[in-house]
Amino acid sequence: MKLQTVQHADGSLEIQRKLSLDWLQNCQDGDPLLYESSIVWLEDTAMLPYVREMTVPQCKSRRGPLRQGSGGRIVGYSTLQADAPADRSSGMFTRRVFYLKDSDSHASRIAGHRLPANAVDPRSVLPGAASQSPSEAPVTSEPLLTSPACGTVEPRTARPPRRRGDSVVLEWLAVAKDQTLGERSDVNRSRFV
């Protein structure tokens, strides 16, 4: 798998997947990771021992940012390819979100406390690939995305991000411009668990 990183002017880092014919031949239809095109990190995760991962099956957009209010903060999210199909029954998309709860204390890992069940090593998060738990990830000081097993990373200059209105949101929101239909999608409200 070839990867490309994009550092945006707003400080976010996007890791984009470049598909190859060999990779596509090994894919299984119906895999929710199949149509992921990139992972957008809103914060620097280099010093985080873990982030929580959740699959959100009811997103109304393929690429829009996911937001949530009280109880934690979103650290990153996945974006989907423009041709990613919606779920036939709900008409919505399945995406991953990476977050931290206010109660997460990364010092607790050092103190020997148990990790949350949905904790993953942020260095192992790649578009279209299952994440590893912090105990499974190899011990290294550099991000896993630069290791030979994950392919090459090609830096690229980002175009300026589009500005969106800021608002206080108490539930998950997926507000974005639908890339394939060219129209603004509705707001998705799935309770934060």
N, C-alpha and C positions, 0 to 999 in steps of 0.2 A: 504494500500500500504506500503510495506517495502522498506526502503531506506538504502543505504550504502554510506558513503563518503570516498573519496580517496584524500589525499593530495599529489600532485606530487612534485618531487624535483625542478621543475622549478617554483614553487609557485602557480600553478593553482590548483583549487579544483574541483573535479568531484563528482557529486551527482548521484549515480546509482540507478535505480529502479529494484526491485526484484519482478517479476510477481507472482501472485497467481491465482489459478483456479477460485476463486470467482470474482476477478477483471476482468479476461478475459471473463467471462460470461456476465458481464455488459457492455462490449465494443460494440461500434457501428462500423460496417465496413465502411471504407471510411474516418474515422476521421483522420486528419493529425497528431494528437498527439498519435495515437494508437501504432505506432512503435518506439516512442522515448525510448531510453534505458538510457540516462543520460544527464545531463546538466554539461558542463564544464565552470567553472568561471576562467577567466584569471586574474582577479583582485579581491581584497577583496571588497565585496559589503556591508560590515557591516555598513559603515557610509553613504552610498548612499540612499537618500530618494526615488529615482526612477531610473530605466534604461528604455530605449526605447526598445520595442519589435517589431520585424518584422518577418513575415513568408516569407522565401525565397523559391519559388517553383521550382527553376531551379538549384539545386545543383547536381553536377555529382558524389559526393561521399556520402556515408552514415555516415562516421565517421570523415573525415578530417577536420582540422581547417578551419574556414572561416575568411578571411582577407579582409580589406578594407583600402584604403589609406586616402587621404586628406578629410577633413570635419568632422572627428570624429575618434572614436576608438571603437573597439569591446571589450566588457567586458565579454561576454560569448556566448556560442552556444550550440545547442542540438546535440546529436549523435543518430543515429538510430541503431536498431537491425540488425544483419547480414542478416536476411531474409526479411527485409523491401522491399516491391515491389516498382519498379519504376513506374512513371506515364506512362500509356499505350501510350499516344499520344506523349509525349516528351522524354520518356526514362530517365527522371531525377527524383530527390528526393526532397521532401518538408521538410525543416528544419526551426527551429527558430534561430534567432540571437538576441542578446541583446547588445545594443550599447549606446554610448553617443555622441552627436554632440559637436563640439568645442564651440558652442554657449550656451550649457546647463550650467546654473549656479545653483548649488544646493542651493546656498544662496537665490535664487529667491523664493523658496518654502516658506521660512520663511518670506520673504518680502511680501507675499500674491499674487504673480504672479500666473497666471494659469499654470497648468501642461500641457505638450504636450499630444495630444490625444492618442498616443501610449505608454504612460508612464505606467509602471507596478512596483509594489513593488518587489524588488529583493528577499526579504525573502519569497515571495509567489510562486516563480518560482520552479516548480518541474517537472521532466520528466513525460510526459503523462498526465499532468493536466493543465487546463487553469489557467493563471496567473490572479492576482487581481490588480486592480488599487490601487494606494497608499491610496486613500480615503476609499476603501472597506476593506483594510487589517486591522486586529485588531492591536491596539497600544500595542506593547510589545518591550522589549529591546532584546529579544532573537530571533533567526531566526525561521520563521514559520515551517521549516522542522523538528524542534524538538518538535512541539506540538503534543499531542496525536491524533488529527484528521488526521495527515499526516503519522502516523506510526512511526516505530522506526528507528533510525539511528545507524548503526554499523560501527565504525571506522575500517580502514584497512590500512596496510602499502602498499604504492604504489611501483611499480617497476619503475626504472629510465625511464624518457621519451626518446623517439627517437629524435634524432637531425634532424632538417630539415634546409635547407639553408635559410638564411634571404634574403629578397629582398624587394624593395620598390614597392608597388602595388597600382595602382590608381583605380582599380575596385575590386569588390568582387571576391575573388578567393576561389575555393574549390579544393585544391590540396591534394590528399591523396592516399593511397594505398587501393584499393577496397578490403574489407575484404572477400567477397565471391568469387570473381573471381581471386584474387591473382595477379592482374596486376595494374599498375599505371593508374589512371583515367586521363582524359583530364582536362584542365582548364576550369572552368565555369566563365563567365564574365557577371554578371548582374549589371547594373548601380546602384550605391548607390543613394537612393532617400531621 
